[in-house]
Amino acid sequence: MTVGLGQNDEGGLDSQDGGWLDHTKAADAKEMLRRRLGTLRVRQDEKRVDGPAVDPHNAIELAVQMAVDAVSNSVAGDIDTEVVTAMAREMLWSLMGFAKKHQDYGRNNISQGGEVGLLVRMNDKVQRMMTLHHSAAAPNNESMSDSIRDLASYAMILKVVRAGRWPGADERWAL
């Protein structure tokens, strides 16, 4: 398993909201990963944590717990832990699916079409879901759940592209 910790130009690490984590928080995060996942070693040269193969279900559940803890500690007042946990789990499984597909597709399929290309792909997924919704037949290939997960991934990819964080994205196709 590899857990990426993207580094910014100032040497800090990316946070989910687009801000930066300072080195102290990054060190704390690495230490927590080492403790929770067992015998991990941190490869400083690549700014990622590598270790023995980890069951994806266990890794997702660990990440869900960490995400819910982070949200609970960051949001004032009580949160609906059950719903936040369900959302975190779905988002992380979407991320896992994205990572696997990204290995096959690479960067260029997004880079070349840019934001407009992503909207086309998102529309394809919506149309697929409408067809599945109106059909009594079982799908041959892609389920409603698969289509929803893909649509969520495309929406997150669009956020990354719009933030200028997808390498090589063609600005001619910006919205």
Secondary structure as a PSIPRED ss2 file (coil, helix, strand):
# PSIPRED VFORMAT (PSIPRED V4.0)

   1 M C   1.000  0.000  0.000
   2 T E   0.000  0.000  1.000
   3 V E   0.000  0.000  1.000
   4 G E   0.000  0.000  1.000
   5 L C   1.000  0.000  0.000
   6 G C   1.000  0.000  0.000
   7 Q E   0.000  0.000  1.000
   8 N C   1.000  0.000  0.000
   9 D C   1.000  0.000  0.000
  10 E C   1.000  0.000  0.000
  11 G C   1.000  0.000  0.000
  12 G C   1.000  0.000  0.000
  13 L E   0.000  0.000  1.000
  14 D E   0.000  0.000  1.000
  15 S C   1.000  0.000  0.000
  16 Q C   1.000  0.000  0.000
  17 D C   1.000  0.000  0.000
  18 G C   1.000  0.000  0.000
  19 G C   1.000  0.000  0.000
  20 W E   0.000  0.000  1.000
  21 L E   0.000  0.000  1.000
  22 D C   1.000  0.000  0.000
  23 H H   0.000  1.000  0.000
  24 T H   0.000  1.000  0.000
  25 K H   0.000  1.000  0.000
  26 A H   0.000  1.000  0.000
  27 A H   0.000  1.000  0.000
  28 D H   0.000  1.000  0.000
  29 A H   0.000  1.000  0.000
  30 K H   0.000  1.000  0.000
  31 E H   0.000  1.000  0.000
  32 M H   0.000  1.000  0.000
  33 L H   0.000  1.000  0.000
  34 R H   0.000  1.000  0.000
  35 R H   0.000  1.000  0.000
  36 R H   0.000  1.000  0.000
  37 L H   0.000  1.000  0.000
  38 G C   1.000  0.000  0.000
  39 T C   1.000  0.000  0.000
  40 L C   1.000  0.000  0.000
  41 R E   0.000  0.000  1.000
  42 V E   0.000  0.000  1.000
  43 R E   0.000  0.000  1.000
  44 Q H   0.000  1.000  0.000
  45 D H   0.000  1.000  0.000
  46 E H   0.000  1.000  0.000
  47 K C   1.000  0.000  0.000
  48 R E   0.000  0.000  1.000
  49 V E   0.000  0.000  1.000
  50 D E   0.000  0.000  1.000
  51 G C   1.000  0.000  0.000
  52 P C   1.000  0.000  0.000
  53 A C   1.000  0.000  0.000
  54 V C   1.000  0.000  0.000
  55 D C   1.000  0.000  0.000
  56 P H   0.000  1.000  0.000
  57 H H   0.000  1.000  0.000
  58 N H   0.000  1.000  0.000
  59 A H   0.000  1.000  0.000
  60 I H   0.000  1.000  0.000
  61 E H   0.000  1.000  0.000
  62 L H   0.000  1.000  0.000
  63 A H   0.000  1.000  0.000
  64 V H   0.000  1.000  0.000
  65 Q H   0.000  1.000  0.000
  66 M H   0.000  1.000  0.000
  67 A H   0.000  1.000  0.000
  68 V H   0.000  1.000  0.000
  69 D H   0.000  1.000  0.000
  70 A H   0.000  1.000  0.000
  71 V H   0.000  1.000  0.000
  72 S H   0.000  1.000  0.000
  73 N H   0.000  1.000  0.000
  74 S H   0.000  1.000  0.000
  75 V C   1.000  0.000  0.000
  76 A C   1.000  0.000  0.000
  77 G C   1.000  0.000  0.000
  78 D C   1.000  0.000  0.000
  79 I C   1.000  0.000  0.000
  80 D C   1.000  0.000  0.000
  81 T H   0.000  1.000  0.000
  82 E H   0.000  1.000  0.000
  83 V H   0.000  1.000  0.000
  84 V H   0.000  1.000  0.000
  85 T H   0.000  1.000  0.000
  86 A H   0.000  1.000  0.000
  87 M H   0.000  1.000  0.000
  88 A H   0.000  1.000  0.000
  89 R H   0.000  1.000  0.000
  90 E H   0.000  1.000  0.000
  91 M H   0.000  1.000  0.000
  92 L H   0.000  1.000  0.000
  93 W H   0.000  1.000  0.000
  94 S H   0.000  1.000  0.000
  95 L H   0.000  1.000  0.000
  96 M H   0.000  1.000  0.000
  97 G H   0.000  1.000  0.000
  98 F H   0.000  1.000  0.000
  99 A H   0.000  1.000  0.000
 100 K H   0.000  1.000  0.000
 101 K H   0.000  1.000  0.000
 102 H H   0.000  1.000  0.000
 103 Q H   0.000  1.000  0.000
 104 D H   0.000  1.000  0.000
 105 Y H   0.000  1.000  0.000
 106 G C   1.000  0.000  0.000
 107 R C   1.000  0.000  0.000
 108 N H   0.000  1.000  0.000
 109 N H   0.000  1.000  0.000
 110 I H   0.000  1.000  0.000
 111 S H   0.000  1.000  0.000
 112 Q C   1.000  0.000  0.000
 113 G C   1.000  0.000  0.000
 114 G H   0.000  1.000  0.000
 115 E H   0.000  1.000  0.000
 116 V H   0.000  1.000  0.000
 117 G H   0.000  1.000  0.000
 118 L H   0.000  1.000  0.000
 119 L H   0.000  1.000  0.000
 120 V H   0.000  1.000  0.000
 121 R H   0.000  1.000  0.000
 122 M H   0.000  1.000  0.000
 123 N H   0.000  1.000  0.000
 124 D H   0.000  1.000  0.000
 125 K H   0.000  1.000  0.000
 126 V H   0.000  1.000  0.000
 127 Q H   0.000  1.000  0.000
 128 R H   0.000  1.000  0.000
 129 M H   0.000  1.000  0.000
 130 M H   0.000  1.000  0.000
 131 T H   0.000  1.000  0.000
 132 L H   0.000  1.000  0.000
 133 H H   0.000  1.000  0.000
 134 H H   0.000  1.000  0.000
 135 S C   1.000  0.000  0.000
 136 A C   1.000  0.000  0.000
 137 A C   1.000  0.000  0.000
 138 A C   1.000  0.000  0.000
 139 P C   1.000  0.000  0.000
 140 N C   1.000  0.000  0.000
 141 N C   1.000  0.000  0.000
 142 E C   1.000  0.000  0.000
 143 S C   1.000  0.000  0.000
 144 M H   0.000  1.000  0.000
 145 S H   0.000  1.000  0.000
 146 D H   0.000  1.000  0.000
 147 S H   0.000  1.000  0.000
 148 I H   0.000  1.000  0.000
 149 R H   0.000  1.000  0.000
 150 D H   0.000  1.000  0.000
 151 L H   0.000  1.000  0.000
 152 A H   0.000  1.000  0.000
 153 S H   0.000  1.000  0.000
 154 Y H   0.000  1.000  0.000
 155 A H   0.000  1.000  0.000
 156 M H   0.000  1.000  0.000
 157 I H   0.000  1.000  0.000
 158 L H   0.000  1.000  0.000
 159 K H   0.000  1.000  0.000
 160 V H   0.000  1.000  0.000
 161 V H   0.000  1.000  0.000
 162 R H   0.000  1.000  0.000
 163 A C   1.000  0.000  0.000
 164 G C   1.000  0.000  0.000
 165 R C   1.000  0.000  0.000
 166 W C   1.000  0.000  0.000
 167 P C   1.000  0.000  0.000
 168 G C   1.000  0.000  0.000
 169 A C   1.000  0.000  0.000
 170 D C   1.000  0.000  0.000
 171 E H   0.000  1.000  0.000
 172 R H   0.000  1.000  0.000
 173 W H   0.000  1.000  0.000
 174 A C   1.000  0.000  0.000
 175 L C   1.000  0.000  0.000
